[in-house]
Amino acid sequence: MNNIQGLLDKSDYDGYWDYINYRIDDYWLDEKLEEIYPDKMYKGLIPTLVEWIDREDEKSVVWKRILPNENESAICPILMCPDDNDFSCTLIVVEIINQGNLIQWKRIGIDRTNEWEAEKVGVDVEWFDEMEELNFSMIDYLEMLETFRNRMEFDKKRIRN
């Protein structure tokens, strides 16, 4: 069983806010992808579960797919380029399977979909063959999502002020 948390992380780039990031076992997800696939510029990608994602339709897709119904699966965008804050640039997706007490990230890849419609994300994916599936307890997974939700509320207030 893997451990997943949403923990505060500092941006790799000047001028960007600190944000909640995926901490899996003992690594940040973006850094692990960069380690496995060097020179692909995955380090510094940010989670899609942030308030400042530009398009509401894309934000809706992320929150709808991040926790599929029990015994269902979804392909969910999880990491994006911090420059664009949308699905138009580098977009990492995961196939998520809800098995009741277990959430499985079956496979992770880079989205190659050429459609600009948010609902079409995940139609064309180049799956990473070096990333193993990840299995999380539902309790840990829900705690991670709650951390992201709380930070979104915090950032929403900060953006308004």
MARKE-923431 format. One record per atom (N, C-alpha, C): atom name; x, y, z. Coordinates in steps of 0.2 Angstrom, whole numbers, plus 2048, in hexadecimal, padded with zeros to 3 digits. Each point is the difference from the previous one (the first is absolute). Example, Ala and Ser with C-alpha at 12.3 -4.5 7.8 and 13.67 -1.06 7.14 Angstrom:
[N; [842; 7E4; 827]]
[CA; [7FC; 806; 800]]
[C; [804; 806; 800]]
[N; [7FE; 805; 7FC]]
[CA; [804; 806; 801]]
[C; [7FC; 805; 803]]
END
This chain:
[N; [804; 7FA; 800]]
[CA; [7FC; 806; 800]]
[C; [804; 806; 800]]
[N; [7FF; 805; 7FC]]
[CA; [803; 806; 800]]
[C; [7FD; 805; 804]]
[N; [804; 805; 802]]
[CA; [7FD; 806; 804]]
[C; [800; 806; 7FB]]
[N; [7FA; 804; 801]]
[CA; [7FF; 806; 7FC]]
[C; [7FE; 805; 805]]
[N; [803; 806; 7FF]]
[CA; [7FE; 806; 804]]
[C; [800; 806; 7FB]]
[N; [7FC; 805; 802]]
[CA; [801; 807; 7FD]]
[C; [804; 804; 805]]
[N; [806; 802; 7FE]]
[CA; [804; 804; 805]]
[C; [802; 806; 7FC]]
[N; [801; 806; 804]]
[CA; [803; 806; 7FE]]
[C; [806; 7FF; 7FD]]
[N; [801; 803; 7FA]]
[CA; [807; 800; 7FC]]
[C; [801; 807; 7FD]]
[N; [806; 801; 800]]
[CA; [803; 806; 7FD]]
[C; [800; 800; 7F8]]
[N; [7FE; 805; 7FD]]
[CA; [801; 7FF; 7F8]]
[C; [807; 800; 7FE]]
[N; [802; 7FD; 7FB]]
[CA; [807; 800; 7FD]]
[C; [801; 806; 7FC]]
[N; [7FB; 805; 800]]
[CA; [801; 806; 7FC]]
[C; [7FF; 806; 804]]
[N; [803; 805; 7FF]]
[CA; [7FF; 806; 803]]
[C; [7FA; 803; 7FE]]
[N; [7FC; 804; 805]]
[CA; [7FA; 803; 7FF]]
[C; [7FA; 7FC; 800]]
[N; [801; 7FA; 802]]
[CA; [7FA; 7FB; 801]]
[C; [7FE; 7FF; 807]]
[N; [7FA; 7FF; 802]]
[CA; [7FE; 7FF; 806]]
[C; [802; 7F9; 802]]
[N; [801; 7FF; 807]]
[CA; [801; 7F9; 803]]
[C; [7F9; 7FC; 7FE]]
[N; [800; 7FA; 800]]
[CA; [7FA; 7FC; 7FE]]
[C; [800; 7F9; 803]]
[N; [7FA; 7FD; 800]]
[CA; [800; 7F9; 803]]
[C; [802; 7FC; 7FA]]
[N; [804; 7FB; 801]]
[CA; [803; 7FB; 7FB]]
[C; [7FF; 7F9; 802]]
[N; [800; 7FC; 7FC]]
[CA; [7FF; 7F8; 801]]
[C; [807; 7FE; 803]]
[N; [7FF; 7FD; 806]]
[CA; [806; 7FD; 803]]
[C; [7FE; 7F9; 801]]
[N; [804; 7FC; 7FC]]
[CA; [7FE; 7F8; 800]]
[C; [806; 7FD; 803]]
[N; [7FF; 7FC; 805]]
[CA; [805; 7FC; 804]]
[C; [805; 806; 802]]
[N; [806; 800; 7FD]]
[CA; [805; 805; 803]]
[C; [802; 804; 7FA]]
[N; [7FC; 802; 7FB]]
[CA; [802; 804; 7FA]]
[C; [7FA; 804; 7FE]]
[N; [802; 806; 7FD]]
[CA; [7FB; 804; 7FC]]
[C; [7FF; 7FD; 7F9]]
[N; [7FA; 7FF; 7FE]]
[CA; [7FE; 7FD; 7FA]]
[C; [804; 803; 7FA]]
[N; [800; 807; 7FF]]
[CA; [804; 803; 7FB]]
[C; [807; 7FE; 7FF]]
[N; [803; 800; 806]]
[CA; [807; 7FE; 801]]
[C; [802; 7F9; 7FE]]
[N; [7FB; 7FC; 802]]
[CA; [801; 7F9; 7FE]]
[C; [800; 7FE; 7F9]]
[N; [7FB; 804; 7FD]]
[CA; [7FF; 7FF; 7F8]]
[C; [806; 803; 7FD]]
[N; [803; 805; 802]]
[CA; [806; 803; 7FD]]
[C; [806; 7FB; 801]]
[N; [800; 7FD; 806]]
[CA; [806; 7FB; 802]]
[C; [7FF; 7FA; 7FB]]
[N; [7FA; 7FE; 7FF]]
[CA; [7FF; 7FA; 7FB]]
[C; [801; 802; 7F9]]
[N; [7FE; 806; 7FE]]
[CA; [800; 802; 7F9]]
[C; [804; 807; 800]]
[N; [807; 800; 801]]
[CA; [803; 806; 800]]
[C; [800; 804; 7F9]]
[N; [800; 806; 801]]
[CA; [800; 805; 7FA]]
[C; [7FA; 801; 7FD]]
[N; [7FA; 7FD; 803]]
[CA; [7FA; 801; 7FE]]
[C; [7FC; 806; 803]]
[N; [803; 803; 805]]
[CA; [7FE; 806; 803]]
[C; [7FA; 7FF; 804]]
[N; [7FF; 7FB; 803]]
[CA; [7FA; 7FE; 805]]
[C; [801; 803; 807]]
[N; [806; 801; 802]]
[CA; [801; 804; 806]]
[C; [7FE; 807; 800]]
[N; [7FC; 802; 805]]
[CA; [7FD; 806; 800]]
[C; [7F9; 801; 7FD]]
[N; [7FD; 7FA; 7FD]]
[CA; [7F9; 800; 7FF]]
[C; [7FC; 800; 806]]
[N; [7FA; 803; 800]]
[CA; [7FC; 801; 806]]
[C; [7FA; 7FC; 7FF]]
[N; [7FD; 7FE; 806]]
[CA; [7FA; 7FD; 800]]
[C; [7FA; 804; 7FD]]
[N; [7FB; 7FC; 7FD]]
[CA; [7FB; 804; 7FD]]
[C; [7FA; 801; 805]]
[N; [801; 7FE; 806]]
[CA; [7FB; 802; 805]]
[C; [802; 806; 804]]
[N; [801; 805; 7FC]]
[CA; [801; 807; 802]]
[C; [7FB; 805; 7FE]]
[N; [7FF; 805; 804]]
[CA; [7FB; 805; 7FF]]
[C; [801; 804; 7F9]]
[N; [807; 801; 7FF]]
[CA; [801; 805; 7FA]]
[C; [800; 7FC; 7F9]]
[N; [7FE; 7FA; 800]]
[CA; [7FF; 7FD; 7F9]]
[C; [7FB; 805; 7FC]]
[N; [802; 802; 7FA]]
[CA; [7FD; 805; 7FD]]
[C; [7F9; 7FF; 7FE]]
[N; [7FE; 7FA; 7FD]]
[CA; [7FA; 7FE; 7FD]]
[C; [7FB; 7FC; 805]]
[N; [7FA; 803; 801]]
[CA; [7FB; 7FC; 805]]
[C; [7FF; 7F9; 7FD]]
[N; [7FF; 7FF; 7FA]]
[CA; [7FE; 7FA; 7FD]]
[C; [806; 7FB; 802]]
[N; [806; 802; 7FF]]
[CA; [806; 7FC; 802]]
[C; [800; 7FE; 807]]
[N; [7FF; 805; 805]]
[CA; [800; 7FF; 807]]
[C; [7FA; 7FB; 801]]
[N; [7FB; 801; 7FD]]
[CA; [7FA; 7FB; 801]]
[C; [802; 7F9; 7FE]]
[N; [803; 7FF; 7FB]]
[CA; [802; 7F9; 7FE]]
[C; [805; 7FD; 805]]
[N; [805; 804; 802]]
[CA; [805; 7FD; 805]]
[C; [7FC; 7FE; 806]]
[N; [7FB; 804; 803]]
[CA; [7FD; 7FE; 806]]
[C; [7FB; 7FB; 7FF]]
[N; [7FD; 7FF; 7FA]]
[CA; [7FC; 7FB; 7FF]]
[C; [803; 7F9; 7FF]]
[N; [806; 800; 7FE]]
[CA; [804; 7FA; 7FE]]
[C; [805; 7FE; 806]]
[N; [802; 804; 804]]
[CA; [805; 7FE; 805]]
[C; [7FE; 7FB; 805]]
[N; [7F9; 7FF; 801]]
[CA; [7FD; 7FB; 804]]
[C; [7FA; 7FD; 7FC]]
[N; [802; 7FB; 7FC]]
[CA; [7FA; 7FC; 7FD]]
[C; [7FC; 7FD; 805]]
[N; [7FA; 7FE; 7FD]]
[CA; [7FB; 7FC; 804]]
[C; [803; 7FA; 802]]
[N; [7FE; 7FC; 805]]
[CA; [802; 7FA; 802]]
[C; [7FF; 7FB; 7FA]]
[N; [805; 7FC; 7FF]]
[CA; [801; 7FB; 7FA]]
[C; [800; 803; 7F9]]
[N; [802; 806; 800]]
[CA; [800; 804; 7FA]]
[C; [807; 803; 7FF]]
[N; [802; 802; 7FA]]
[CA; [807; 803; 7FF]]
[C; [7FF; 806; 7FC]]
[N; [805; 804; 800]]
[CA; [800; 806; 7FC]]
[C; [807; 802; 7FF]]
[N; [801; 804; 7FA]]
[CA; [807; 802; 7FE]]
[C; [7FF; 808; 802]]
[N; [805; 802; 805]]
[CA; [7FF; 806; 803]]
[C; [807; 804; 7FF]]
[N; [800; 806; 7FE]]
[CA; [806; 804; 800]]
[C; [802; 802; 807]]
[N; [806; 7FF; 802]]
[CA; [803; 801; 806]]
[C; [805; 805; 801]]
[N; [804; 801; 7FB]]
[CA; [806; 805; 800]]
[C; [800; 804; 7F9]]
[N; [801; 806; 801]]
[CA; [800; 805; 7FA]]
[C; [806; 805; 800]]
[N; [801; 803; 7FB]]
[CA; [805; 805; 800]]
[C; [7FE; 806; 804]]
[N; [804; 803; 804]]
[CA; [7FE; 806; 804]]
[C; [800; 806; 7FC]]
[N; [802; 800; 7FA]]
[CA; [800; 806; 7FC]]
[C; [7F9; 802; 7FD]]
[N; [7FD; 7FA; 7FE]]
[CA; [7FA; 801; 7FC]]
[C; [7FA; 7FF; 805]]
[N; [800; 7FC; 805]]
[CA; [7FB; 7FE; 805]]
[C; [7FA; 7FE; 7FC]]
[N; [801; 7FC; 7FB]]
[CA; [7FA; 7FD; 7FD]]
[C; [803; 7F9; 7FC]]
[N; [7FB; 7FD; 7FC]]
[CA; [802; 7FA; 7FD]]
[C; [804; 800; 7FA]]
[N; [802; 806; 7FE]]
[CA; [803; 802; 7F9]]
[C; [807; 7FE; 7FF]]
[N; [804; 7FF; 806]]
[CA; [807; 7FF; 800]]
[C; [801; 7F9; 802]]
[N; [806; 7FF; 804]]
[CA; [801; 7F9; 802]]
[C; [7FB; 7FE; 805]]
[N; [7FD; 7FA; 7FF]]
[CA; [7FA; 7FE; 805]]
[C; [801; 7F9; 801]]
[N; [801; 7FE; 807]]
[CA; [801; 7F9; 802]]
[C; [7F9; 7FE; 802]]
[N; [7FE; 7FA; 7FE]]
[CA; [7FA; 7FD; 802]]
[C; [801; 7F9; 804]]
[N; [7FB; 7FE; 803]]
[CA; [801; 7FA; 804]]
[C; [7F9; 7FC; 7FF]]
[N; [801; 7F9; 7FF]]
[CA; [7FA; 7FC; 800]]
[C; [7FE; 7FE; 807]]
[N; [7FB; 803; 803]]
[CA; [7FE; 7FE; 807]]
[C; [7FA; 7FB; 800]]
[N; [801; 7FB; 804]]
[CA; [7FB; 7FB; 801]]
[C; [7FE; 800; 808]]
[N; [7F9; 801; 801]]
[CA; [7FE; 800; 807]]
[C; [7FD; 7F9; 801]]
[N; [804; 7FD; 805]]
[CA; [7FE; 7F9; 802]]
[C; [7FD; 800; 807]]
[N; [7FD; 805; 802]]
[CA; [7FD; 800; 806]]
[C; [804; 803; 806]]
[N; [804; 7FC; 803]]
[CA; [805; 802; 805]]
[C; [806; 801; 7FD]]
[N; [801; 7FF; 7FA]]
[CA; [807; 801; 7FD]]
[C; [7FF; 805; 7F9]]
[N; [804; 804; 800]]
[CA; [801; 804; 7F9]]
[C; [806; 7FE; 7FD]]
[N; [7FF; 7FE; 7FA]]
[CA; [806; 7FE; 7FC]]
[C; [802; 805; 7FA]]
[N; [806; 803; 800]]
[CA; [802; 803; 7FA]]
[C; [803; 7FB; 7FC]]
[N; [7FC; 7FD; 7FB]]
[CA; [802; 7FB; 7FC]]
[C; [806; 801; 7FC]]
[N; [800; 806; 7FC]]
[CA; [805; 802; 7FC]]
[C; [800; 808; 7FF]]
[N; [806; 802; 7FF]]
[CA; [801; 807; 7FF]]
[C; [803; 802; 7F9]]
[N; [7FE; 805; 7FD]]
[CA; [803; 802; 7FA]]
[C; [7FF; 807; 7FE]]
[N; [802; 802; 7FA]]
[CA; [800; 807; 7FE]]
[C; [7FA; 800; 7FB]]
[N; [7FC; 805; 801]]
[CA; [7FA; 801; 7FB]]
[C; [802; 802; 7F9]]
[N; [7FE; 7FD; 7FB]]
[CA; [802; 802; 7F9]]
[C; [7F9; 802; 7FC]]
[N; [7FB; 801; 804]]
[CA; [7FA; 802; 7FD]]
[C; [800; 807; 7FC]]
[N; [7FE; 800; 7FA]]
[CA; [801; 807; 7FD]]
[C; [7F9; 804; 800]]
[N; [7FB; 7FE; 803]]
[CA; [7FA; 803; 801]]
[C; [800; 806; 805]]
[N; [7FD; 805; 7FF]]
[CA; [800; 805; 805]]
[C; [7FA; 800; 805]]
[N; [7FC; 7FB; 7FF]]
[CA; [7FA; 7FF; 804]]
[C; [802; 7FC; 807]]
[N; [7FF; 803; 805]]
[CA; [802; 7FD; 807]]
[C; [7FE; 7F9; 801]]
[N; [7FA; 7FE; 7FE]]
[CA; [7FE; 7F9; 801]]
[C; [804; 7FB; 7FC]]
[N; [803; 802; 7FB]]
[CA; [804; 7FC; 7FB]]
[C; [807; 7FE; 803]]
[N; [802; 803; 805]]
[CA; [807; 7FF; 803]]
[C; [800; 7F8; 802]]
[N; [806; 7FD; 7FE]]
[CA; [801; 7F9; 802]]
[C; [7FE; 7FB; 7FA]]
[N; [7FD; 803; 7FA]]
[CA; [7FE; 7FC; 7FB]]
[C; [807; 7FD; 7FD]]
[N; [805; 804; 7FF]]
[CA; [806; 7FD; 7FD]]
[C; [806; 801; 806]]
[N; [802; 7FB; 802]]
[CA; [805; 800; 806]]
[C; [806; 7FC; 7FE]]
[N; [806; 802; 801]]
[CA; [807; 7FD; 7FF]]
[C; [801; 7FD; 807]]
[N; [7FF; 7FA; 802]]
[CA; [801; 7FD; 807]]
[C; [807; 7FF; 801]]
[N; [802; 802; 806]]
[CA; [807; 7FF; 802]]
[C; [801; 7F9; 802]]
[N; [805; 7FC; 7FD]]
[CA; [801; 7F9; 801]]
[C; [805; 7FF; 807]]
[N; [803; 805; 802]]
[CA; [804; 7FF; 806]]
[C; [7FD; 802; 806]]
[N; [7FA; 803; 800]]
[CA; [7FC; 801; 807]]
[C; [7FC; 7FB; 802]]
[N; [801; 7FD; 806]]
[CA; [7FC; 7FB; 802]]
[C; [7F9; 802; 803]]
[N; [7FB; 7FC; 800]]
[CA; [7FA; 802; 803]]
[C; [801; 802; 807]]
[N; [7FB; 804; 802]]
[CA; [801; 803; 807]]
[C; [7F9; 7FE; 804]]
[N; [800; 7FD; 806]]
[CA; [7FA; 7FF; 803]]
[C; [800; 803; 807]]
[N; [7FA; 804; 801]]
[CA; [7FF; 804; 806]]
[C; [7FA; 7FE; 804]]
[N; [800; 800; 807]]
[CA; [7FA; 7FF; 803]]
[C; [7FB; 806; 7FF]]
[N; [7FA; 7FE; 800]]
[CA; [7FB; 805; 7FF]]
[C; [800; 806; 805]]
[N; [802; 7FE; 806]]
[CA; [801; 805; 806]]
[C; [805; 805; 7FE]]
[N; [806; 7FE; 7FE]]
[CA; [806; 804; 7FE]]
[C; [7FE; 804; 7FA]]
[N; [7FC; 7FD; 7FC]]
[CA; [7FF; 804; 7F9]]
[C; [7FB; 806; 802]]
[N; [7FB; 7FE; 804]]
[CA; [7FB; 805; 802]]
[C; [803; 806; 804]]
[N; [805; 7FE; 804]]
[CA; [803; 806; 804]]
[C; [804; 804; 7FB]]
[N; [804; 7FD; 7FB]]
[CA; [803; 804; 7FB]]
[C; [7FC; 804; 7FC]]
[N; [7FA; 7FE; 7FE]]
[CA; [7FB; 804; 7FD]]
[C; [7FE; 806; 804]]
[N; [7FF; 7FF; 806]]
[CA; [7FD; 805; 805]]
[C; [806; 805; 801]]
[N; [806; 7FE; 800]]
[CA; [805; 805; 800]]
[C; [800; 805; 7FA]]
[N; [7FF; 7FD; 7FA]]
[CA; [800; 804; 7FA]]
[C; [7FA; 805; 800]]
[N; [7FA; 7FD; 803]]
[CA; [7FA; 804; 800]]
[C; [801; 806; 805]]
[N; [803; 7FF; 806]]
[CA; [801; 805; 804]]
[C; [805; 805; 7FE]]
[N; [805; 7FE; 7FC]]
[CA; [805; 805; 7FD]]
[C; [7FC; 804; 7FB]]
[N; [7FC; 7FD; 7FC]]
[CA; [7FC; 804; 7FB]]
[C; [7FC; 805; 803]]
[N; [7FD; 7FF; 805]]
[CA; [7FC; 805; 804]]
[C; [805; 806; 802]]
[N; [805; 7FE; 803]]
[CA; [805; 805; 802]]
[C; [802; 804; 7FA]]
[N; [802; 7FD; 7FA]]
[CA; [803; 804; 7FB]]
[C; [7FA; 804; 7FC]]
[N; [7FA; 7FD; 801]]
[CA; [7FA; 804; 7FD]]
[C; [800; 807; 803]]
[N; [800; 800; 807]]
[CA; [800; 806; 804]]
[C; [806; 804; 7FF]]
[N; [806; 7FD; 7FF]]
[CA; [806; 804; 7FE]]
[C; [7FF; 804; 7F9]]
[N; [7FD; 7FC; 7FC]]
[CA; [800; 803; 7F9]]
[C; [7FB; 806; 800]]
[N; [7FA; 7FF; 804]]
[CA; [7FB; 806; 800]]
[C; [803; 806; 803]]
[N; [805; 7FF; 805]]
[CA; [803; 806; 804]]
[C; [805; 803; 7FC]]
END
